[in-house]
Structure formats: C-alpha cells, structure tokens
Amino acid sequence: MAQTARRSASGTQMIVALLVLLVPILGISFAFTRNPDPQVPSVAYAPVAARAATASEYVVYAPATLPAGWTCTSAQWLPAGASGQAKAVVGDTWSMAFLTPERRYVGLDQRAAAPDAFVTERTREGSQDGASTAAGLDWTRYVSDDGRTRSLVHVDDSVVVVSGDLPYADLEAFAATLAPAG
C-alpha cells in the first residue's frame, strides 16, 4: 500500500514537472508564431491635397469622401525638381495611396509634365482596354501585361491615373468620389 502511494505521488510530481516545463514553452511559442494583422497607418490627405491645389498649375483631384472602410495610407505632393524615388521629379506630382477594406491597393497619381511616360509608368506599361465614365469625366481603361493591375486614365490639363489590383467597377466607384481639392 505504501509503495502504491509513493508511485502515485511520484506520478503526480512528474505531471507537475511536465506542466511547469510545457506551459512556458507553449506560451513562448504562441507569442512568437502568431501573425497579428499589421497596423495600417492612416494619413489625413485633405491638408496635403489643399497644399497641392494651392501650389499646382492644374486642378488637383482628391476624394470628396472615401468609400466606407477605405484608408488613405499616403498622400504626397512633390513639386517639379524635388527628389522622389531616387530621381528628380519631372513635373509637379500629386500621389495618394489607399487600402480597401479587403486590404487591396488603390492609387491616385496626377501630373501634367511628360504625360505619355507618366501613363506608361503608373499603368505598369498597360495597354488600352476600353473606356469608362466616372465623376462626370471620361476615362481610358488600361490593363497591365500580366492582367493584374487595371487603371483608369483621365487627360485634361493634367493626367489623372487611378490604378489598383481591382476590377474596373471598383476603380470607377473610387473615381466617382473624386472632386477638385482645395
């Protein structure tokens, strides 16, 4: 009987020892292997858009209202000659980036100088793919060679490019929110 009690006590001690070792290991493993959603920085684009509208020689477009759940992640005004992305900016350039609720990228880029090169760059060397109308403006559709990126391009006193890895209908819905800034 005493021997059975000792075996039971030593079995309990072994279980406690295993728990003492396993619980911290599981906790550390959980802490270092989980992948929380990264925080997306939100940028107030209205002040940058107002500055761009004041400084620019063309009508600067920005969303009057963002679609529900969309987040502006960057807004940038670069005057001609400023350094941007390792080279001097060719002309006054207005750029914004957004994430949809599904975490898909949508960009708005605008510039008057070197329009052909600008369209080629911003559409990822896209080919024309039809036409759209949004916000009372006529847009030319472009699709990249790999079919992933679609763009809407409006040409007036500047070139406005709305692009993203989304269907044209979603890009048109975003383009419909655009209005002169300032």
N, C-alpha and C positions, 0 to 999 in steps of 0.2 A: 504494500500500500504506500509506503513512504517513497519507494522507488517510482511509482506511478505519479505521485505528487511532484517529485523532482523533475520528471520528464515533462510534465505539464507546465511547470514553472519555467523550465529551460526553453520549451517551445514558445511560450508567451514572450520570453526575453528575446528570442530570435525574431519573432514577428515585430516587436517594438523596434529592434535594431534595424530591421529592414525598412520599416516605415520612416525611421529617423534618417536613413540614407536616401530613400526614394522620393520622399516629399520635396526636399530641396532640389534634387535633380530634376524632377518634373516641373517645379516652379521656374527654375532657371531655363530649362528647355522651352517652356511656354513663352517666357519673356523674350527670348532671343529668336524664336522661329515664327512668331505671329507677324503678319504683314498688315498693319493698320493702313487705312486709306491715308495717303499723304494729304496734308492740309494745302488747299489751293489758295494762293494769295489773291485777294480781291483788290482791285485798283479802282479808284474814283476817276473815271475818264472825263467827266464834264469839265473840270478845270483845265486839263491838258487840251481838250478839244476847243475850248474858248481861247486859249493862248494861240493854238494853231490857226483858228479862224481870224484872229486879230493880225497875226504875222503873215498869213498866206495871201498870195495874189489870186487864189482860186477859192471857190466855195468848198468849204470843208464839211464833209458829211460824218455824222455820228448817229447812233441810235437815239431816237426820242425817248423810247422806253425799251428795255430789254425784254425778250420773251421770258416767261416765268422759269426760274431755275437756272438761267444763264448767268455766268460770272465773267466779268472783264478781268483778265489776268495781266494785261499790259496795255499801256497807252503811251505813245511816243511821238513827239514832234521833233524832227531833225531838219534844221534849215540847210539850204544848199551849202556845200563845202564842209559841213560838220563831219566828224569821223563817225562812221557807223559800220559795224560788222567788218572791221579791218580795212575799210577803204572809205574815201571821201564820198559823201552823198552827192549825187548828180544834181538833184533839184530838191526843193522843199518837199519833204516826205512826211506824211501822216500815216501812222500804223496803229492798229489795235488788235488784240487777240482775246478770244473768248473761249470758254468751255461750256458745252451744253450740259444739261442735267445727266446725260449719259457719258459725260467726260470726253466728248468729241470736240476737236479743234475747229474754230471758225475764225478767219482773219479778215480784216478790212484794211486795205492799203490804198493810199492815194498819192499821186504825184503828177505834175504837169510836164516835167522835163523828160526827154528820151522815152516817149510813151511805148514804142514798139519793144524796146529792151525791157522795160518795166513789166509789160504784159507777159512777155516770154518768161521772165524770172518768176513772177508771182503766180503764174498758172502752171508752173513746173513744166514749161515747154509744151503747154497744152495745145490741142487742135480745136478749131471752132466746131461746135456741136449744137447749133440751133440758136434760138432767141427766147427771151423772157421779157416780161414787163413786171416791174415792182416799184412801189413808191412813185408811180407816175413816170418812171424813167424806163427807157429801152435798154436792155442788157443783152450782150452776146454771151452765149454759153461756151465754155471751154472744158475739155476733159484731158487729163494727163495721159501720156502714152500707156501707163500701167492701169488706167481706168479707175484709180483710187481717188484722185483729187479732182473735184469739179470746181469751176469758178464761174462767176458772173462778172462781166466787164462792161462798165458804162464809160463812154467817152464824151466829154463836153469840154469845159475849159481846163479839165484835168482828166486823168484816168483813175477810175474807182474800181478796185478789184475786191470782190467778196469771194473767199475761197475756203474750202474745207473738204473733209472726207465724209461728205453727207450727200444725200440725194438733192437734185436741183430744187425740189419743192421746199426743203428746209432752208436752203440758201436764199430762195425767193422770199420766204417768210421773214428771214432776218433782214434782207434788203428792203423789205416793205416798212421796216421800222426806221429807216434812215431819213434824216432831215438835215437841213443846213445847221451847223453848230454855231454857237455864239449868241 
